[in-house]
Amino acid sequence: MTLPTDYDHPGIARARELEPEMAENYLAHTVIGDPIADAAVEALAALERVQSSQMIAAFVNSTADDTWPDAPAAVRELFVDATTPPDWLDLAALAPGVRMFHRHTKLVLATMVAAVLVEGFASNISQSFFITGRLRDQGVRRLQQNNRHMVEIFFPSGMERYGDGWKLSVRIRLVHAHVRRLLANSADWDSAAWGVPLSAAHVGYAITAFSARLLLHIRSLGARISAEEAASFMATWRYSGHLMGVPDSILYRDEAEALRLFAVGGMCEPAPGDASVVLANALVNSAPLVVGIDDPAERRSLARYVYRVSRAMIGHELADKLRYPDQSSFGVLGWFRFQSRWERLLKRCLPKYERRNNFTIFTTLLSGSRYDDEGITYRMPDHVYAERSQNW
């Protein structure tokens, strides 16, 4: 196997020493995309954009498998794959994770912005987002869509076949395949250095961050989670990852394995470069806009607060590599936990209590989920640069 040149650095030796099989598996997946979805997207590319989106919508919104007889063979294969549940799926076991999510919704969504997405962008997955400009040009919309996906997969029955969580997970798989195709045909993509755009390694790595790392972070903020709830939360993300096209060969089985994969993947990834720096800082500065704050002074104040919380959660070493503002994070998480408990107590004692401050604003990112009047659409990007692509 010829590895991308970015994966030739001292951290690889350490990963191979600590977890040899997992490290080799991770590296192998840097040159693997999603063969089934990639073939389907090639077939869809021969159709008119409207026809393509209508075909996808007809499949996703129908409960009968015979409603897409005119789909190309490669597209039919994708549809069959998406509607064939894995042997390990137990939909009834997802309920405790749903309850936990709704008990800690504010913490979960705030943590996704302040820590989980930032840690994900510290990897080479940032190259894809940086080149397309999706986060720079349409950062607020991107974050709102990300929130929407999270909310829907943890909605009761959301991961049932044709639930909105199921639909959005399949949609993400198709979006990734379209972006992979656009980047692979772009002069901006350096396959020799980076491997395959949105590779199986990177999407599998991202799923470990969304699940196991998120649990770790919200526990640090004071969330109380039972073993059953944690396992259920992990199972929900595992199924979403399956629907998003992550192959079983790099899809975690439980929380412990996900944490190991995140650690090994982090060692295999090169040090954060300019793309990671730009995206991480764009992410933090987009948070105020996601919750509708337009006043410049308020935006700066909330952004400074998010930076401090984020630095405390991801650690000084990574924060410095991402060129965060030089701030002290001493006592930040302890104060955050205190505020969280205090807010809960006041709302319990004073139901009409309402207070607007950085803490309450930051933990109200649920209001920043993207819900378009036309519902879930299945239009796909048609240009590698976000600003030149038709709306999707």
N, C-alpha and C positions, 0 to 999 in steps of 0.2 A: 504493500500500500504506500503510495506517495502522499505524504502529508502536506497540507498547505504550509507555506513557509512561516506564517505567523505562529505556528504551533511547534516551533523549534526554539525552545528557550529553557532556562534552568528549572522552571517550575514543573516541566513535564517529567523530569527525572524523579522529582520528589513524589509526584502523583503515582508514577509507576512503582516506586518503592513501597508506598503505603497501600495502594489498592491496584495492583498490576492489571487484573482482568477488567475492572471497571474503567481504568484509565485508557487501556487499549480500545475498549468498546466505545468510549466517548470519542476518542480521536477518529475511529473508523466512521462514526456517524457525522463527522464534519463534512464528508463528501457524499452524503446521502440526503436526498430531499424527501419527497413523498411520491413514489413512482405512480401510484394509482391516481392521485389527484393531479399530478403533473401531466399524465397522459390524457386525462379528461379535459384539462384546460387547453391542451393543444388541439383537441377536437372541437372544443367550444370556440376557439379562436377563428375557426373557419366560418362561423355563423355571424349574422348581424348581432350587434350588441343587445338590441331589444329582444331578439329571438332567444339569445343565450340566457338573459336574465329571466325571461318568461318560462323557459324550460326548467331552470333551477327552481323558480318559485312554484311551478306546478308540482314538481317532485316533493319539495319540502312541505308544502301545504296540503298534500293529499294523504289520505290514510290507506289508499289502495296501491298496490305495486304495479298495476297494469295501466296506470295513467300516463306513462311516459314511453310508449312503444316506439316513438319516432326518434328517441335520443340515440346519438352515436354509441357504438359498442363500448368505447372507453368511458363514456359518461354513464352508461347503464352499469358498468362495473363499479364505478364510484358510488352510485346510488345504492347498489346491493351491499357494498361494503359498509356504507354509513348506516344502513338499516338492519345490519346483522349484529346483534349485541354480543360482546365477548363472553366467553364461558364464565368469567369471574364476576360478572355484573350481578348485583343484588339490589334492585331499585328500592325495596322496602328498607334496606339498611342505610339509605341516604337520609332518612328523616331526622335522626339526631343531629346531623351536621347542619341541616336546614334550621333547626331550632336554635342551635348555637350561633349561627350566622345572624339570625334576626335578633338575638339577645345582645350581640356585640357588633351590630351593623356599622355604627359610626367608627368604632375602633378599627374594624376590618378595612373599610374603605379608605380611611385616613392613613393607615399603615401601608396600604398598597401604594399610595403616592409617595409617602415620606421615606419608605425603605425598600419595599419589594421591587417596584419598577426601577428604582435607582440602582439596586444591586444587579438587576437583570441587564440594564444598559451598560454596566461596567464590563460586560463581555463583548465579544466581537459581533453579537447580534445588533449592536448599535450601528454597524456599518450599513445594514439594510435600511434602517430608519433614517439615518443621516443622509444617505444618497437620495432616497425618495423625497425627503423633506416633509414627510407626513406630520411629524411632531413639531417641526419648526413652523411650517406654513399653516397647519390646521391642528395645533396642539390641544386647544380646548375641546374641539370635536372628538379628537382621538381619545382624550381622557374620559370624556362623557360616554363614548362607546365602550371603553374598557369597563367603566363602572356598570353600565347597562348589562354587559355580559355576566359580570360577577353577580349582580342582583338576580338575574334571571335563572342562572344555574342553581341558585339557592332559594328559588321560589318553590313552594310546595308543588310537586309534580312537574317542575320545570325541566327535569331531565328525562321525563317520560317521552316516548317517541312522539315527535311533533309538538312537544312543549317548547316554549320560547328559548329556554336554556339549551335544549337540544338543537333547535334551529340555528341559534347564534354560534354554537360551537362548530356546526357543519359549515356555516357561512365563513367563519374564520379560516377553516381549512381551505376553502376555495379562494379566499382573498390571498392567503399565503402562497398558494400555487400560482396565482396570477402575478403576484409581485416577484416570485422566484423566476418566472418566465421573462418578465420585463427586465429584471436586473441581469439575468444571464445573457440577454441580448443587448446589454448596454455596455458601452466602452468604459463606463465608470466602475464596473465591477471587476475586481482583480481576483479571479478564481484561483490563480496560483498561490496567492497569499492567504485568501480567506476561505477557500473551499466553496461549498454550495450556498447560495443565498438562503437565509431562513432554513438552515439545515436541520435534520432530525436531532442532531446534538443540541442545537440552540433551542429548539422548541421544547425538547425534553427537559433541558436545563431550566427553561422559563417556568415549566409546570412545577418543578420542585420548589422554585421560589414562591410561586403563587400559593402553594399549599403548605409545605413544611416550614419554610422560612417565615411565612406569614403567621403561622401558629406560634412559632418561637417569639416573634416580635409582639404579637398582641398579648401573649403571656407576660412579657416584660412590662406591658402597660397596665397590668393588673387583671386581665381577663381570666376568669376561672372556667376551665374546660375539662370535662370528664374524659376518661380514656375512650368511652364509647363515642362521644361527640367528636373527638379528635380523629378517630379512625373513620368515622362517617364523613367528616369534612375532607379527609384525604381521598376517600373513595369517590366522592363527587368530582373532585378535580382530576382524579385518575381517569374517570369515564369521559370527562370533558376533553382531556388530553387525547384519549383514544379517538374521539370524534373529530378532533383537530388534526388527526393524522400522525400522531406520535406512534412509531412502531413499538410493539411489545418489547423489542430487544433493548430499548432505552427508556421504557416507561416504568417508573418505580412501582413497587408492590405495597409498600407501607411507609409510615413516617420515617422510621429509622433509615431505610434504604434511600429515601428521598434526600435526607440530610447528608448522607454519605455521597450521593451523586452530586449534590450541589457543591460540596467541599472539593470533590475530585475535579468536577468541571471547572470550578474556580481556579484550581491549580493549573489546569491545562490551558485555560484562556490566557492570552497575552495581557500585559499591563494595560489599564485603560488608556486609550489614546484620545485624540482631539474629538472624535465622534462621540465617545462616551461622555466627555466633559460637556460638550454642547448640549447633548440630550438630557443629561442629568439636571443641569442648571435650567434648561428650558422647562423641564417637568416641574421643578419646584416653583418657578415663577409663573407657571400656568395655573397653579392651584387657586389663587385668588379669583381668577377669571372664571374658573369652573363653577364657583359658588356665587358668581354674579357681582363681584366687587369691582367697581369701575373707578372709584376715587383713588388717585395715585398714592396719597399718603396711607390710606388703609391697605392698599395692595402691598406697598413696601413693608408695612408693619407685619402683615400676615406672612409675607414671604420670609422675612427675617425669623419669624417664629417657626415656620416650617423647616428652615435651614437648621435651626438649633435642635429641633426634635429629630430631624433626619440624621444629623451628625451624631447625636446620642445613640441612635439605633444602629447605624451602619458602622460606626467606629471612626476614630480620628484618622487612621491610616488611609482608609478608602476615601473619606471625605476630603482629605488633603490631595489625594491623587485626582479627585474630581474637581479640584480647585474651588471648594466651598469657601465662603467668607471665613476668616479666622475668628471663631467664636468659642467661648467656653461652653461645654455641655454638662458641667458639674451640676448635679441635682435635677437635671431636666426631667428625666424619666420618673423620679420620685415625686416631683411636683405635678407632673402630668397624671400620675396615678391618684394623687390626692385630689386634684381637680375633678377627675372622673368620678371618684366616690362621692365627693361633695355635691356635684351636679345631680347624681342619682338620688342622694338623700333629700336635697331640696325639692326635686320634682315629686318625690314620694310624699313629702310633708306638705308641699305647696303646689298642687297640680297646675296652677296657673303661672307658676314661676317661669320667667323667661329672661335670659340675660345674653347680651350679644358681646362676646369678647373673642380674642384669638382662639381660645380653646374651643368654644362652642361653634365658631365658624368653621374651623379646621375639621372638626368632627361631624360636620353636616354635609359631607361630600355626597351623601345619598341624593341630595337635591340636584347634584350635578350629573345625573345619569341622562344619557341621550335617548329621548323618546320622540321620534319624528311622527308628525301627524299621519303620514302615509304608512306607518308601521314598518316592519322589517323589510328592507329592500334587498334585492339580489343582483343589483348592478355591481360591476366589478371595475377596478382601476384599469384604464386603457392607455396610460402613459407612465413611464418610470418616475417622472417628477410630479409630485402631488399637485402643484400649481397649474400643470398643463393637463391633468386628467379630468375627465368629466366627473361630475359629482357622483360619489358612491357611498 
